[in-house]
Amino acid sequence: MTKLGVAVIGIGFWGRNHVRVFNELPETQLKAVCDVNKERATAIAEQYKVDAYTDSRKLLKRKDIQAVSICTWTTTHAVEAARAIRAGKDVLVEKPIASTVREAKRIVDLAERRNVTLMVGFIERFNPGVQAVKNMIDRDEIGTLVSATSKRVSEWPERIGDVGVVKDTAIHDIDIMRYIFDENPTAVFAKIGNLRHSKYEDYAQIMLAFENGKTAFVEANWLTPYKTRNLMLTGSRAILNLNYISQEITIETAGQSTTPRHVWQEPLKQELKHFADCVLHNKQPSVTGGDGLKALQIAEAAFKSSRQNKAVRLRL
């Protein structure tokens, strides 16, 4: 079987997970890692018996590396993604796709011009629980989807260095709402601020309006003493609850409550396998650069709404 030569750029907290999974997947062969911290890069490279770099430009010259994961800080996503695309590499860039909508548009346009795969790391799309929920909606098992509510709260994550709760955390559920409803929201109203942390926002309540009166509510914060990752969907015939972490689903109807079973799988492994398959077989990924751009546009509109204390219309 032909294996995809891959490398990971940025091997901090989350990048190390990319390294581990790429090393485990039968579709990929980990070739190198890159990090500005030389000691970290060397240690991880020795652990996995691959090459270490501190400058991605040197890594990207290698012809045996066809694709890269970019797991650096958000403020460097645009630079690193553009370098990789210009080098002819297929790219998976972690969310958010970039710091700003302007940067994101440049990356998406560049990937299209260079005809390379660009995928954005919205890992919840590959959560088996989310996929099961989406299938239930598409099969009309809960009736007409009326509203959705997500709660993604926890303590302040020490790993965060250059982004707040909206673009790091809430953006997952912004993307999931687009996916679940299978359409773009038409307006956003948000309250965003900081209670305990002066540098970045640490809480957000974001309401998304869709066509025909459908709504979604996204709650995210770094204030809660324990971690919660839940999604609740209200349909005309049933209410559906999903625990993102356990992947457990509960369906409540007028007469009963059921918990359908499915096999737990690691979402990151499913995500990176999908990326590798798309590159190897020249397929479009299910989460595109355009999806990353739209989620970022909604996030920035949420900030605007909070500043102006009014709903902001969306034209995506």
N, C-alpha and C positions, 0 to 999 in steps of 0.2 A: 504494500500500500504506500502511495506517495504521501509523505508527511510534509506539513507546512512548517517551514523554518520561521520561528517567532522570537521576539525579544520583548522585554518589558522595560519601559522608560519610566523611572520613578518607582522605587521599591520601599516606600514607607509602609505604614500600617496596611493599606489596602493593596498596594502593588505586590507585596509579598504573597498575598493570596493568588494573584494572577500568576506569579511565578510557579507556585505550587501546583495550580490546576493545569497550566500548560505542560508542566513536567509529567503530569499524570495522564493526560489525554492521549489516546492512541493516534489521533489525527495530527498532532503537533510535535515538533522537536524544538525544545528550548535551546537557543543558541547563545544568548547573551543577556545581560542585565545592565542597566545604566542608572546611576544616581549621582547627584552632586556631592554626596557624602561618600568619599573614597573608601573609608573603612567599612561602611555598610555595604557598598557595592562589592567589595572584595570578599567580605564574609559570606554574602548570599551566593556569589559566584562559586566560591570554594565548596559551599554546601551542595550545590547542584551540578558542580563540575562543568561550568560554562565560563565564558569570558566576561570580564568586568570592564565597564567604561564609566567615565565621569562626564563625557561630552557626547551627546547623542549624535552630533554630526559625524563623528568617526564611526559610530556603530552603523549609521544609515548607509555608509559606503559599501557595506558587505552585501555581496550578491546572494549569499546563502540565507539571508534573512528576507523573507517575502512580506512579513506582516509584523506590526508592533501594537502593543497595548500602551497607552499613555495614561499613567496614574500619578502624574506630578500635581503640584498645587494648581488650583483653578486659574490663577493669574498667568500660568505658563502654558495652558492647554493650547491656545491659539498658535503660539510660536512653535511648540513641539509638533502639533498636528500639521502645520504648514510645511515644516522641514521634512517630515516623513512623506507627505503627499508629493512634494517636489522631488523626492528621492525615488518615487515610484512605488512606495510601500502601501499596502492596504492597512487601514488604521481603525482600531477601536479606541476611542477616547472616552475616558470616564466622564460622568455627568458632573457639573453642567458642561456642555460642549465647549463653552468659553466664558469669559468674564462678562462680556457684553453682547448684545444682539448684533452690533456692527461686526465684531470679531467673528461671531458664529456664521454670519452670512458670507464672509470672505472664505472661511474654511469650506463651507458647503459648496460654494461656487468653484473653488479651486479643485475640490475632489471631482466635481462633475466635469470640469475641463480636462483634468488629467486622467479621467476614466479609472479611478481607483475606488475600492470599497471604503466607505466611511460609515462606521457604526458607532452609536452612542451607548454608554454603559448604564442603561436603565434596567437594572438587574431584576426588579420586580416583575417585569414582563415575562421573565423566565421562571418565576415562582410557580411550581405545579398547582398550588392553590389558586393563584390568579388565573392560570390557564383553564382550570376546571370551572371557575366562576364564569369566565368569558364564554365557555362552551354552553353552560347552562342558560345564560342570557340569550345566546344565539339560537338555542333550541326552544326558546320561549317557555322555559320551565318555571320562571317566576312571574310570568306575565309581562306587562309593559314596565320597563324600568322608569321609575319616577324620580328617585333621588339617590345620592350616594354620599356617605360620610366616612372620612378617614381620620384616624388618630395616630400620629407618629411622634411620640414624646419620650424623653429620656433626660438624664443628666447631661451637663456640658461635656462634649467629647474632647479629650485632651489633644487628639490628633489634629483638630481643626486649626488652621493657621491663617487662612486668607479669605474666608467666606463665612456668611452667617447661615441661620437655620433655613431661610427660604431657598437659597440656591443649593445648599448641601442636602437638605432633608425634605422639605415640602415639595421640591421639584419632582421627587419620585412619584408622589401622589397626583401632582398636576398632570404628569404623563399618563398615569394609570386612569385618571378620569377621562382623558381623551380616548384612551384605548377601550375602556369599558363602554362608554357611550357611543363610540365609533363616529365621533364628530368633534369639531372644534367648538369651544365655548364662544358665546357671543359677547359676554361682558364679565367683568370681575370686580368684586368689592372686597377690600381687605383691611385688616387692622394688624399692623406690624410694629414691633418695638423691642426695647431691651429693658429688662428689669434688674438683672444681676451683672450683666457684662457690658462694658462701655464701648468696646471696639466694634462688635457686630450685633445685629438683632438676634434675640434669643427666643422670641415667640412670634407666631403668625396665625391668624385665622383668615382663611381665604375662601370666599364664596364665588363659585363659578355658575353662570347662567347659561343654559343651553336652549335650543329651540323647543317650542311647544311646552314651556313651563318647567322643564326638567332642571334640576339644580344639583350641585355638588358642593360639599363643605370639606375643606382641608384644614385640620388642626395640627400644628407642629410646634414643638418647643424644646428647649434645653434646660428646663426648670424642674422637671418631674423626677422624684427620687427613684423611680424604677422605669424600665423600658417597656413601652407598649407600642405594638404595631398592628392595628386593626383596620378592617374595612367592612362597612355595613351598607348593604344595598336594599332599597325598598322597592318592591315590584307590586303590581296590581293584584297578584295572587300569593305572594310570599315575601318574607324578609330573609335575607341571606347575610350571615356573618362569617367573616374570614379572619383568622389569626395568621398574619403574614409569617410569623416566626415558626409556629408549629405546623402551618399549612392546613390546619383543621378548618372544616367548613360546617356550619350549622344552617339548616333550612327550616324556617318556621312558617307553617301555614295555619289556617283556621282550625284544623283538626289535629295537627301533630307537629312534632319537632324531630328532624332526622339529621344524622351526621354521616354523609356518604364517605366512603373510604377511598383513598388513593395512596400510592406509594410516595413517601417523602423523598425528595431529591434535592441536591445542593443547587440552588439557583445559579451561582457563579459558574459551576461546571456546565450547566445547560447553556448558559450565555456564551461562554468561550467556545464550546463545541459548535454552537450555531455559527459563530463568527468564522471559525475555521472551515466549516462546511461551505459557507457562502463564498469564501475566497477560493477554496479548492475547486468548487463546481460553478463558479462565476454566477452566483445567484445574488439577488438583492436581499440584504438583511431585513428582518422584520422590524428592527428599530433603526431608522435611517438618520443621516445628518439632519434631514428636514424635520424629523421628530424632535431632535435635540434643539433645533432652532425655535420651533413653535413653543416648546416647554419654557425656554428662556424668555421668549416674547411675553408669555403669560406671567412669568415670574416678575419681569420688569414692570408690566402693567399693574401687578399687585402692589409693588412699591409705590407707583404713581397714585394708585387709588388711596393708599394709606396716607400719603402726604397731603392729598387734596381732600380727603374725607368724603369721597363720592365714588360712585361706580364709574368704571372706565370701559368704553366700548372696545371690542376686539375685532380686528379684521385680519384674520390669519389665512 
